Amino acid sequence: MSEVMTDKVLLQVNDLTKFYPIQQGLSRRAAGTVHAVDSVSFEVKQGECLGLVGESGCGKTTVARCILKLIEPTSGQITLHAPQTDLEITTADGKEVRQLRRWLQMIFQDPFASLDPRWTVGNIIAEPLIAQGISRREAEQRVAEVLPLAGLGTHFSNRYPHELSGGERQRVGIARAIVVNPLLIVADEPVSALDVSVRAQIVNLLLELQERLGLSYIFIAHDLSIVKHISDRIGVMYLGQIVEIGSRDQVFTQLMHPYTEALLMSVLTPVPDERGISYVLEGDVPSPINPPTGCRFASRCRFAQAQCREQSPDLRDMGGGHLVRCHFAGELELIRAN
């Protein structure tokens, strides 16, 4: 657990839902709905890192974009408990959105695509400050302060993105995120586009900044070893829903959902002979346009019974804040990774 983590809830997400209508033909008639995110609820505490994991297309990035108000949710409530005020993100507009941009920041997956190639590093990092009405002189001073925090010398201020390595570009992205002193940073696959040798450096930098600046994170990733290293709590998503969420130890050593088991069994280890028992998850993810009536994982679950295919399970508290969406949670003999 992070040393800066407190019991104060910083972000509260309740029943977040995002559906995308499918339209066909010149008349743009309705032809279906993509259930990208369906009734997702969780909270992030002050100083905490919440990891979100799951297969591609499970809705992790859609959740992040709704929190940042980059897209509008279909329904649900997202509340930021900021200093001296509670901001309802889903209904925020005008000045509230501008303030929201200061409190919530994002680190993008592709460090090259997220940086303007025509701007210098100094201008890129200063842009959020200028947008908040900070003078150019103050912005330049602040840029000079955050560059060393991100592990870059002040001489990087006059360079362009194409002159930097992938790791250096991502450090610029991190500097841009922290320059406005945010409360929460959403990191969407921040190391997946980097060389393996650089990933640990970036993750360690994020941990260092969390301790130094008291930051909170939502960390989205596929690599479970990285999620385990940086996260205090972990939420596992499948086909638009959270199927298990709990502390790092609960999810990794006391897991109760078969999909979490499958994810952990997919992690490669340096010594294959010490991996222990494993199995291959068979079948394809059901279509989000027409999700199953019962449990969404039933078609791929080796424990599935008739009830699973007919009745959708609720997200149940199994104790200690360990929530699981499974009819038989706590009754299954699941494989624990070594």
Residue pairs with C-beta under 8 A, 6 or more apart in sequence:
1 232
1 247
2 47
2 48
2 49
2 210
2 211
2 232
3 47
3 211
4 46
4 47
4 210
4 211
4 214
4 215
5 45
5 46
5 47
5 48
5 232
6 45
6 46
6 47
7 45
8 45
8 46
8 81
9 43
9 44
9 45
9 46
9 81
10 44
10 45
10 46
10 48
10 80
10 81
10 183
10 184
10 216
11 43
11 44
11 67
11 78
11 79
11 80
11 81
11 184
11 216
11 218
12 43
12 77
12 78
12 79
12 81
13 40
13 41
13 42
13 43
13 63
13 67
13 76
13 77
13 78
14 41
14 76
14 77
14 78
14 79
15 39
15 40
15 41
15 75
15 76
15 77
16 37
16 39
16 40
16 41
16 63
16 66
16 73
16 75
16 76
16 77
16 78
17 37
17 38
17 39
17 40
17 73
17 74
17 75
17 76
18 36
18 37
18 59
18 62
18 63
18 66
18 71
18 73
18 74
19 33
19 34
19 35
19 36
19 74
20 33
20 34
20 36
21 30
21 32
21 33
21 34
22 30
22 31
22 32
22 33
22 34
22 289
23 29
23 30
23 31
24 31
32 289
32 290
33 289
34 288
34 289
35 239
35 240
35 288
35 289
35 291
36 59
36 62
36 240
36 288
37 59
37 62
37 63
37 66
37 73
37 240
38 59
38 240
38 241
38 291
39 76
39 241
40 59
40 63
40 76
40 237
40 240
40 241
40 242
41 242
41 315
42 50
42 235
42 242
42 245
44 50
44 184
44 216
44 218
45 216
46 183
46 214
46 216
47 210
47 214
47 215
47 216
48 216
48 217
48 232
48 233
49 210
49 216
49 217
49 218
49 219
49 230
49 231
49 232
49 233
50 217
50 218
50 219
50 231
50 232
50 233
50 234
50 235
51 219
51 220
51 221
51 227
51 230
51 231
51 233
51 234
51 235
52 60
52 63
52 64
52 218
52 219
52 220
52 221
52 234
52 235
52 237
53 60
53 220
53 221
53 222
53 224
53 227
53 234
53 235
53 236
53 237
53 263
54 60
54 236
54 237
54 238
54 263
55 222
55 238
55 285
56 222
57 285
57 288
58 237
58 238
58 239
58 240
58 285
59 237
59 239
59 240
59 241
60 188
60 220
60 237
61 188
61 220
62 71
63 237
64 106
64 186
64 188
64 218
64 220
65 71
66 72
66 73
66 76
66 78
66 90
67 78
67 89
67 104
67 186
67 218
68 104
68 106
68 186
69 89
69 90
69 92
69 97
69 100
72 90
73 90
76 90
77 88
77 90
78 88
78 89
78 90
79 86
79 87
79 88
79 89
80 86
80 87
80 89
80 100
80 103
80 104
80 183
80 184
82 99
82 103
82 183
87 96
87 99
87 100
87 103
89 100
92 100
98 131
98 132
101 128
101 131
101 132
101 180
102 128
102 132
102 180
102 181
102 182
103 182
103 183
103 184
104 182
104 183
104 184
104 185
104 186
105 128
105 176
105 177
105 178
105 180
105 182
105 184
105 185
105 186
106 177
106 185
106 186
106 187
106 188
107 170
107 173
107 174
107 177
107 185
107 186
107 187
107 188
107 190
108 114
108 173
108 188
108 190
109 188
109 189
109 190
109 192
109 193
110 193
111 166
111 169
111 170
111 172
111 173
111 193
111 194
112 161
112 166
112 169
114 173
115 124
115 161
115 169
115 172
115 173
116 123
116 124
116 161
117 160
117 161
117 162
118 160
119 127
119 160
120 157
120 158
120 159
120 160
121 147
121 152
121 156
121 157
121 158
121 159
121 160
121 161
121 164
121 172
122 140
122 143
122 157
122 158
124 161
124 172
124 176
125 143
125 146
125 147
125 157
125 172
125 175
125 176
125 179
126 136
126 139
126 140
126 142
126 143
126 179
127 176
128 176
128 179
128 180
129 138
129 139
129 142
129 143
129 179
129 180
130 136
130 139
132 180
134 142
142 179
143 157
143 175
143 179
144 154
144 157
146 175
146 178
146 179
147 153
147 154
147 156
147 157
147 175
148 154
149 175
149 178
149 209
149 212
150 171
150 172
150 174
150 175
150 178
150 205
150 209
151 171
151 201
151 205
152 168
152 171
152 172
152 175
156 164
156 168
156 172
161 169
161 172
164 172
165 198
166 193
166 194
166 195
166 198
167 194
167 195
167 198
167 201
167 202
170 190
170 191
170 194
170 198
170 202
171 202
171 205
173 190
174 190
174 202
174 205
174 206
174 209
177 185
178 185
178 209
178 213
178 215
181 213
182 215
183 215
183 216
184 215
184 216
184 217
184 218
185 215
185 216
185 217
185 218
186 217
186 218
186 220
187 206
187 217
187 218
187 219
187 220
188 220
189 220
189 221
189 222
190 202
190 206
190 219
190 221
191 198
191 199
191 202
191 203
191 221
191 223
191 226
192 221
192 222
192 223
194 202
199 223
199 226
203 226
203 229
203 230
206 217
206 219
206 230
207 230
209 215
210 216
210 217
217 230
219 227
219 230
219 231
221 227
224 263
224 264
224 267
225 267
227 234
228 234
228 248
228 252
231 248
232 247
232 248
233 245
233 246
233 247
233 248
233 251
234 245
234 246
234 247
234 248
234 251
234 252
235 242
235 244
235 245
236 242
236 243
236 244
236 245
236 251
236 257
236 259
236 260
236 263
237 243
238 259
238 285
238 296
238 297
239 285
239 286
239 288
239 291
239 296
239 297
240 288
240 291
240 296
241 296
241 325
242 315
242 323
242 325
243 257
243 259
243 260
243 297
243 324
243 325
243 326
244 251
244 255
244 256
244 257
244 259
244 260
244 322
244 323
244 324
244 325
244 326
245 251
245 315
245 322
245 323
246 254
246 320
246 321
246 322
246 323
247 320
247 321
247 322
250 320
250 321
250 322
251 260
252 264
252 337
253 336
254 322
255 261
255 264
255 334
255 336
256 318
256 322
256 324
256 326
256 329
256 330
256 332
256 334
257 297
257 324
257 325
257 326
257 329
258 297
258 301
258 302
258 303
258 326
258 332
258 334
259 297
259 300
259 301
261 334
261 335
262 279
262 281
262 300
264 335
264 336
264 337
265 278
265 279
265 281
265 335
265 337
266 281
267 337
268 275
269 275
269 338
274 338
275 338
276 335
276 337
276 338
277 335
278 335
279 302
279 335
281 300
282 300
283 299
283 300
284 300
285 300
286 292
286 296
286 299
292 298
292 299
292 309
293 309
293 310
293 312
294 307
294 308
294 309
294 310
294 311
294 312
294 313
295 301
295 304
295 308
295 309
295 311
295 312
295 313
295 325
295 326
295 327
296 312
297 304
298 304
298 308
298 309
301 308
303 328
303 332
305 327
305 328
307 327
308 327
311 327
313 325
313 326
313 327
314 325
315 323
315 324
315 325
316 323
316 324
316 325
316 326
316 329
317 323
318 324
318 329
318 330
324 330
326 332
